[in-house]
């Protein structure tokens, strides 16, 4: 039987200071739950209303 070999993937991790992590988490909290691309969302909803899918 063959031994299953695990494929290791390399992940690039950028070292950050504690202050940078705090700033990133603060921005994340501000963005969470907001619609960032309102115009694109409205256009997509309008476009999808007219689409008829074959069933």
Helices and strands as residue ranges (DSSP letters): H 18-31, H 38-49
